[in-house]
Amino acid sequence: MTDADVIVVGAGPTGLMLAGELRLAGVRPLVLERQPRRRDTPKAGGLGGQILQLLGYRGLLERFEAACADPVPAPRFPFGGVHLDFTQLTDSPMHALPLPQPQLERLLDDRACELGVDIRRGHEATGVSQDDAAVIVDVRGPDGPHRLTARYLVGCDGARSRVRDWAGIPFPGTAYPEVNRLAQVTLPDPVTVLADGGLTVPGFGTIRAGFTRTDRGLFAVGASPASKVVSLYTIEDETTEYDDDAPMTVPELQDSVRRVLGADLPVGEPLRLSRFTFKARQAERYRDGRILLAGDAAHLFPATGVALNADMLDAVNLAWKLAADVHGWAPAGLLDTYHDERHLAAARTMLHTQAQVALRRAHDPAAEALRALFQELLVDEQPLRRMGAALSGADIRYPMPGPDHHALAGTFAPDLTLHTDQGTTSVAGLLRTARPVLLDLADRPDLRQAAQDWRQRVEVHTAKTDDRPADALLIRPDGHIAWAAAIDEPAAGAAPALREALSDWFGAP
């Protein structure tokens, strides 16, 4: 017998999210983390994008929102040196939750422990091998070296993934020679916060709110006159190699501001200090036999605000497919769709983050003109919505097997309000247990009968909704629509197509 169904290497947000999803699906995960305790370095400052809707579908969003010390900001986001301002829209396509990474990891850790996940801190994976039946992991722990076996292993061990190296998976791409420093700090009394969010600094003068570009880099400030807490941001080209686990200091921040802006900026108490570099890399494949990659081990993006969204969505996509294989009902090729779908999603994210590099890094008059024109376009609703969908990941449509798909197939299921005999619920309410759902929105007994042989794996619900988008939706555990019946689609076509989709995604009846 194996020690676990799936060994997860790395207890960051990706690994913890994956472990919780696996346990929810009835699988025995075991998480190995080389650090002896939770990290307190705030690498990321919050969550944004479609992962927030997915957390709502698991019933976790309220818990995450309650953990936020700061109010949820208005939907305004930087994009390569320009701004995406969604406040002019009645329904923003992009939202964010200010939740520093240590708090995020604590919440995910608590959730995993509630579900019974075995998390072993201070246990470092030192080598991996595999055969046709299992993965063998050499581990160095507090009691010395030992060996563990599992059906599968997932490397969630970050940008310098040793799991990726052991599997021999290439990680091509580009490293950009820029260092980014981000801070939230209080300011001492000599510094004045202006009504527009700018600063007046003694001995220097006024620093305007937003971005200031110099020939030495980029500086940004955002502040509220009602609070002495300000956000500071610098970008400058450097060749220095920094240790990701070494925290940034206040003197390092002040030195960077001095180099970029030429100002000696007094700083009070630091509330958040983080430093990061930008790379554009994507693993050639996310799977090698029984070894898989997720999160930063699989992709790195050259922009802020997108990594955790992509990382945690990787975990949700992979978990139910691994569980299907472990439970023995996965159809042929199901696990390979993890690479197909999430590699496609990462390529889309890479597209807009590399576009941000082009907008951000060029400094000549032509680049200034490009940024100005781009900003003008983003005043119009349609391009603003398109950019919001790209930033959030909501524009991803996974490829579905077979021809003639409904327009909703492959997209993320909308959170419809549902009226049933038991009362009012929603799509989010149906997906809390992470089980597949056939949602009958038109009282179609022919479709419910077609799904009868899959009832042990797929929940069937009948409900009504305002302005129904389809007669029925087959929703996967990750929230994506595997199949949809067009409104009033004849039973002769809909029922066989549903059975085919059920077989494609949830195995033989």
Protein Blocks (a to p, Z undefined) as FASTA:
>chain_A
ZZbfbdcehjafklmmmmmmmmmnopacddddfbfbdcfbdfbgbdedjklmmmmmnopm
mmmmmmpmbdcddddddeehiacdfklpmbdcbdcddddfklmmmmmmmmmmmnopacde
hiacfbdcddfkbccdddddfkopcddddfbdcdfebjklmklmmnopaceddddfbdcd
dddddddfklccdfkopacdehibpcdehjdddfkbccdddddfkbcbdcdddddddfbd
cdfklccdfklmmmmmmmmnopacddfddfbdcdddddddddfbfcehjaccehjllocc
fbehklmmmmmmmmmmmmmmmmmmmnopacehklmmmmmmmmmmmmmmmmmmmmmmmmmm
pcbfklmmmmmmmmmmmmpmklmmmmmmmmnopmpccddedehiafkgopacdddddddf
kbccdfklmmmnopacdddfkopaklmmmmmmmmmmmccdddddehifbfbdcddfkopa
fbdcdehiafklmmmmmmmmmmmmnopZZ
